[in-house]
């Protein structure tokens, strides 16, 4: 981690939000973040991985400044059900790779009659089955250089610049982090707001096989969430240039939509089986990330209790049993339903913990007072996790 990327927090930084990876059901996160905005909940530190980076940036610095509107518009990334029912691929997010495909999309984005169909985050972008059918036709006509020798199926995230205000990110007071894995040097890297550019976002989204590794400088990167779905690295760094970074935090709020075993299920078809092949290992990784943090970094050596409040937002609890087979679909109805479920989960969380998150904290050197509030991991739970890990 560079000095610029890992600038120490100010003495007032006391609350952190960790947003894990998970693209298809990311509107769960968007809905909960919208509820946080409704209740005036802000954070000193936001640490993200994978698709959580986009959700965190829409929550923090969307282009145009309409934070809630940007989170709501992410629902429009879903494909109309009338089309998705027969063609279950999100051609609105995952686009054909290659230089000629890039030129083709740039040409369409410059034409008055097709520009609205490529303005995914614009308020005037048409929606509905007819508009999505038009997008499908335009996507189908796109050239591509995809061959058996290609390193990934899709073009790297093409809409980072139009969605995110990177100047506002650097100028803001919130410490913001994303992770990516450097495959050239075989190490995880965490970037802070002072160095994050569209290239870093594309590197942080380069999930293997879906996207090729993304090159920055002399190194190739893949999505950090493929290895560490919850980015605790920015909070507990022991590197020489950032000892004890953000160790003064009292409260960590975790959005983890991958650590649920309910995501592992019998597939509905060949495409769904491929999705399950991605999801299944990520479930175990997400659970391991949280567990290792609890055991290695959040146990006070003197008292044996937790060093910080660790609050988990129950994003998955409101999903009806009959809807679980569809929870990773990119259909518009699924994305809308998940947004509503996430918003309800965020509302419930704010009702329970809003006063705690809004209250001013004491001096930075004061030890946090850990109250036995619901959703805080207790010493008994930490011990149980240890026994499970060593079993």
Secondary structure, DSSP 8 states (H G I E B T S, - for coil): --TTTT----TT--EEEEE---STTTHHHHHHHHHHHHTT---SEEEE-THHHHHHHHHHHBTTS-HHHHHHHGGGGSB-HHHHTT----TTTS-B-SHHHHHHHHHHHHSHHHHGGG-TT-TT---SHHHHHHHHHHHHT------TT-SEEE---TTHHHHB-HHHHHHSSSEEEEEEEETTTTEEEEEETTT--HHHHHHHT--BEEE--EEETTEEEEEGGGT-SS--TTTS---TTSTTTTTT--EEEEE-SS--GGG----SSHHHHHHHHHHHHHHHHHHHHHHHHHHHHSB-TTT-SBSSEEEE--SSTTS-GGGGGGTT--BHHHHHHHHHHHHHHHHHHHHHHHHHHHS----TTS-------TTB--HHHHHHHHHHHH-
